[in-house]
Amino acid sequence: MLKENESLDTIRQRVQTSLKSLPEDTHKITKPSPIQVNISQPLETLRQSLIV
């Protein structure tokens, strides 16, 4: 079953909500604060299985 395409307004709203959840310092154009990203164990296991 194919999923119906989202409208641009829906995508825009989703992205804006996601961006608002990030710390304010990460929004800077120059010298933004870095964001630490962690990989969950299931994702890491999948990644490792694809490398082999």
N, C-alpha and C positions, 0 to 999 in steps of 0.2 A: 504494500500500500504506500503510495506516495503522499508526502505531506504537502499541503497547499503552501505556496510561497507567502511569506510575510510581507505586509506592506512596508514601504520605506518609513512611514510614520511609526509603525510598531517597532521596527529595527532601531530607529533613532531613539525612541523612548527607552528601549532596553539597554542600549549602549550608554545613554546619559545616566541611567540609574546605576549601572555598573561603575561608571567613572566616579560618581558621587560617593561610592562606597570606599574608594581609595583615599589614603591620607592626602590632605590638601597640598603638602610639599611635593607630591608626585606630579602635580598638574603644571608645574613650572616649565616654561619653554627652555630656559637656560638653567643649567645646574639643578635638575630635578633630583629629589631624594630617591635613592634606589629602593626597590621593593624586593623583599626576600620571597623567593618562590620555593615551595617544597613539593616534592613528588611523593604521592602516597605509595605505600608498599605494593598494593595491587598494580598500580600503573608502572612502577619500577620493575616488577616481575614480568609484566607484559613486554616492556621495553627490552629487557634482557633476553626474553625468549625470541624476540624479533631480530636481535643482533646475531644470534648464533646461526 
